[in-house]
Amino acid sequence: MIKLSKTSKLDGVLSWSLQAIETCPGAQAAGGGLVPACENCYAVGGNYRFSNVKKPREFNRKDWKRDGWADDMVEALGNSRFFRWFDSGDCYSLALAEKILDVMQRTPWVSHWLPTRMHKFAKFSDVFSKMQSLSNVVVRFSSDGIFGERVSGETTSTIIPKDAPELAGDGAKICPAYQNEGKCGPCRACYSKDVPVIAYVGHGRSMVKNQRIIAKG
């Protein structure tokens, strides 16, 4: 049984997710701890702490390994036009990535968006390239920074402080959700190959506080 969630930010767009941090190898900093972008992860607080939210993500971590999972995912996406992979968690397994690729290839009517930090690991390079080559897929490589730092990739994302939009840099699209009560509204820039960089405005008390502390040195 496929367990999908609805992301309120995206006005009900469906998502398939896992528990954050424990399925996020890319969130780990080289010297220990978490990278700045993940230190105040929204997916470990708020509603994500409730058992009814955690259970489907824990279920999904086991469920994707069964033989019929990809077939069931294709069927579950029958009426979808947009789909987000991982509103929490990440594509921590190469075998999982290959199954997701299969689903993407078999659902050309769906626009898929997959944000990830697993681009740090060379073994994922081939499967991410195959995903990105599909006309209906955008794989966004996430930056670890919170001051507009960028990573290499065809489509990427970064985080900026609210009071420093200039840090987004040339060619970046600043996510408008922070001006719209945290909602995407009609914007679907994250799904567009024509938008090379999305700059998300840091939000939440912990993130904003961390940005101020780092900025002050």
C-alpha positions, -999 to 999 in steps of 0.1 A, spaced: 0 0 0 14 33 -11 14 61 16 16 95 1 13 129 19 -1 162 8 22 193 12 2 222 24 28 246 10 20 233 -25 -17 234 -22 -23 197 -19 4 184 -43 12 148 -33 46 138 -20 64 106 -10 86 110 20 109 95 46 119 105 81 144 134 80 180 132 92 181 94 96 177 91 58 198 122 50 235 112 47 240 144 27 230 165 58 260 153 78 288 179 80 324 167 74 334 176 110 304 161 126 269 175 132 247 188 105 254 213 76 239 248 82 209 243 60 199 212 80 206 224 115 171 237 119 153 212 97 116 219 96 109 181 92 120 173 128 97 197 146 62 209 145 37 185 131 65 162 120 69 151 156 34 136 157 31 98 154 5 100 127 30 120 106 60 99 114 44 65 109 39 68 71 75 79 66 88 50 87 65 27 67 78 40 34 114 33 44 106 -5 44 78 -4 17 99 8 -12 121 -24 -10 93 -48 -21 91 -59 -57 57 -43 -66 64 -9 -52 72 9 -85 41 -6 -101 20 6 -72 36 41 -73 27 44 -110 -9 35 -103 -10 60 -73 2 88 -96 -26 82 -121 -44 115 -116 -14 136 -106 1 164 -127 27 175 -102 46 154 -77 73 161 -51 97 135 -39 108 140 -3 92 168 15 112 152 43 141 128 41 163 121 11 171 95 -16 195 78 7 198 45 -13 210 39 -48 185 11 -52 157 35 -41 169 61 -67 168 35 -94 132 26 -85 123 63 -85 138 67 -120 116 38 -131 85 55 -118 95 88 -134 100 71 -168 66 54 -166 47 85 -156 55 111 -184 22 130 -176 36 139 -142 60 167 -135 84 154 -109 105 175 -86 133 158 -65 153 180 -42 184 162 -28 218 165 -12 228 130 -24 246 147 -53 276 148 -30 281 110 -35 296 100 -68 276 67 -71 244 87 -76 257 107 -105 245 84 -133 210 79 -120 205 116 -113 217 123 -149 192 99 -163 164 115 -142 174 150 -153 174 139 -190 137 133 -188 115 161 -199 91 157 -170 118 157 -142 138 183 -123 164 171 -99 175 201 -77 208 198 -60 206 215 -26 233 237 -12 244 233 24 247 270 29 222 296 42 237 327 26 232 320 -10 261 295 -15 257 275 -47 265 240 -58 272 229 -94 243 214 -113 218 221 -141 191 229 -115 200 238 -79 187 255 -48 201 276 -20 189 295 11 192 332 18 183 355 47 150 375 43 168 408 46 196 400 20 179 391 -13 210 402 -32 227 370 -19 205 350 -43 228 361 -71 223 365 -108 198 342 -125 182 330 -93 145 328 -86 136 338 -51 109 316 -38 78 338 -32 63 316 -5 76 338 23 54 366 10 24 343 7 20 329 42 44 300 33 23 289 3 35 284 -32 3 296 -48 4 292 -85 42 292 -86 58 260 -100 93 273 -105 109 244 -86 95 221 -114 110 241 -142 142 233 -160 142 269 -172 149 281 -136 186 271 -128 186 283 -92 158 286 -66 167 307 -35 145 299 -5 142 325 22 152 312 56 122 309 78 114 297 113 129 312 145 158 288 147 169 293 111 166 331 113 185 331 146 212 309 131 216 332 101 220 362 124 246 345 146 267 334 117 264 368 100 277 385 131 306 361 132 
